[in-house]
Amino acid sequence: MPEYPMRINKYLAHHGYSTRRGADVLIERGDVQLNGRTAVVGDKVHKGDRVEVHNARPKESYTYLAYHKPKDVVTHGAQGNEREIADTLALQAPGLAVFPVGRLDKNSTGLILLTDDGRIVEPLLSPDYPHEKEYKVKVNERLRSNFAEKMSSGVDIGGYTTKPCKVIKIDKHTFRIVLTEGKNHQIKKMTNALGYTVNTLHRTRIMNVRLGALRANTYRHLKQGERSTLLSSLGLET
């Protein structure tokens, strides 16, 4: 649980809006409000405070990137000697304040969306919006013949039964899964509950955006069609 009060840039990073450095840029740009007033760098957030992230810039100036997160890189909140995306990725445009939307575990790899558009965070991450995310998963144990059926029908992960999902067995140790929810460590908990141990987890798709052949620790700008479809699916103007 977060400890209050906390600095507002740490709060934004904790809630997935940005890295701490990216949060400072959002604050300096006037995009963040704290209890109805424009926030300033160094503000403290107390429990129960209302924090809102807006972006009044013309929509055509937003940046949307598909990034291939490598293993051993954390999405947010690096500790000790850990590295996060902002430490490993050299963005071409100086001062570009993009931040990761959502998370992947340190040992997981694959697609992360980077953007400076705070509008997409809530509709993309909220459980109220069932958007597809696709993963390729390899386990240590041999998959039983009924694995896909059991995994796709919903799994009790300790007080919660996951929603039905799509599961395709690729080979004796590997499967593909498409989720419409994003509980913490959900795939690992589901596989553990069925008696398997995840070896590798690789995200290949978020909604209409695919990782494709993008190399690890590199990014590409979303194509116009990708961006339009993504924003339209999130209920935002394109």
N, C-alpha and C positions, 0 to 999 in steps of 0.2 A: 504494500500500500504506500502511496506517496506521502511524504511528510510535509506538512504545511507549517508556516508559510514557505514558499519556494520562489526563486527568481522566475520571472515570467518567461525568459527564454528556455529555462529548464522545463517549465510547465508545457510549453508548446512542443518541445522535443519529446517529452513523455507521452503526449497525446498524439504524436505522429504527424504534427503539422510541418515539422522542419527539424534540421539539426540545430544545435544551439547557435552556431554562427549564422545559419540561414534565418533563424528566428530574429536575431538582432537586426538583420536587414529588413525583414517584414515590419518590425516595430519602427525602425527609423523611417520607413517609407510611409508610415501612418496607416498601415493595413490592420492593426490590432487595436481592439478596444477592451478596456478593463472596467467593468461596472458602468458602461455607458460613456466613458471618456476615452480619448485617444491615449493609448499606453505609451510609456517612455522606457527606454533601456534602463534596467535596474529595478523596475517595479517589482513588488512582491505580490504573489497571489496567495490569498488565504482560502481556507475551505469554505465553499459556498459562494465564492466570487464568480461573476459571470465574465468569461473571456470569449470574445468573438474575433474571428479572422475574416476580414473583408479584402476586397481588391478592386479598386475603382479604376484601374487602368483599362484602356481599350482592349477588348478581348483578343484582337489580332496580335497583341504584343505578348501574350502568354507563351511560355515555352513548355513543350511536352516531350519528354525523352523516354525511350525504352533503354534500360540499362541491364547488363548481365552481371549480377552480383556473384563474385567468386567465393569459394569456401574460405573460412577464417576471417571474413569481414563482417562486422555487425552493421545493422541498418541504422540504429540510433544509439546514443548513450554509451560510447566506448569507455571502458574502465581499464586502469592500469596500462598495460602494453597493447591493449586491443586496438585495432584499426577500424574505423567506420568509413562509409562510402566517401564522405567529404575529404578524408585523409588520403584516399587512394586514387580518386578520379580527378584528372586534370581537365576541367571544362574549357572549351575553346574560347568562350566569350568571357573576358575579364569581368568580375563582379556579378556574374550570373548567379542569382540566389535560388537555385532549385533545391528541392528537398524530396526525400523519399516518401511516397504515399503507401503506408502499410509497412509490414515487416517480413523478413525472412530470418530464420534462425542463423546463428553464426556458422554452423556447419552445413547449412542448406545453400543451394545455388539457384541461379536462374533469374527470371524476369522481375524487375522492380520498375515502377513508373516514377520518374523524377519530374517535378514541375515547380513552377512558381505561382500556380493557380490554386489558391486556398479553397475555392468553391467546390472542387471535386472531392475533397477529403471526406466529408460527411456522407454524401451519397455513395461513394465507392466503398467505404469501410463499414458503414452502419449495417447491423444485422437486419434492419428493416428493408434493405434493398438486396434481393437475392441475385447477385451478379456472379457469373461463372469464373472460376479460376481452375486451371488445369495443371496437373503435376505428373511427373514420371518418378516412380518410387522403386527402389530396389531393397529387398529384405535379405537377411542372412539365411533364413530358413526356406525350405522348398514350399511353394504355394500349393495348398491342397486344392482338389478339384472343385470344392464348393466355396473357395475363398471369395471370388467375385460376387457371388450371390449373397453371402453373409455380409461382406463389406458394404455393398450397395444398398442393402435393405435398412441400414441404420444400426449403429453400434452403441451399446451402453458404455460410456467412458467415465463413469463414476458420477451418478446423480443426474446425468443428462444423456439422452439418446439422440444421436446425430440424425440429421434429416437424410432421406434417401438420396443417393448420388449415383453417378455413372462410374463404373469400374470395368476396365478391360485388362485381362491378363495378357502380357506380352510374351513372357517366357517363364521358366520354372521359378525365377526369383524376382521378376520385374512386372509391375503393373502400372497402368495409367488411371488416374482418378480425376474427376471433375466435380468440384464442390461449389455449392452456392451459399455457403456460410464459412466463417473463419474463426472458430474457437481457438484459443491458445493451444499450440502444439497438437492440433486436432488430428492430423494424419498419424502422427506417432502414437497418440493415445489410442486411436482406432486399431492400428496394427498390433499394438501391445496387447490390447484387450482380446484379440483373436489369436494371440500366442506367437506373434512375429516381432522381430527387431529391425527397425529401419537402418539400412546401411547408408543409402544416399537418397536425398530428396531434391528434386530439380523442378522448378516451376517453369512451364513452357508457354503459358497463356494467361492473360488477364482480360476477360471479356473478348473484344475483337482484336486485341493487340497480341501478336505472337512474337516469341523470342527469335525463332528462326535460327539462322546460322551466325548470329551475333556472337563475337568472341568474348570470353570472360574479361571483365573489367573494362569494357568498351560500351559506348552508347550510340544511339542514332536518334535523330528527330523523327517524330511520328509523321507519316505522310498525311497530306490534307484529308484524304478519304478516311484514314484511320482516326484522325482527330475529330472529324465531324461525326463519325459513327459513335465514338466513345462519348463525346459530350451530349449528343442527342439521347443516347441510352441512359445517361445520368440525369436527364431532364433539364439540361442546360442549353443555352443558346449556342449555336455553332458559328 
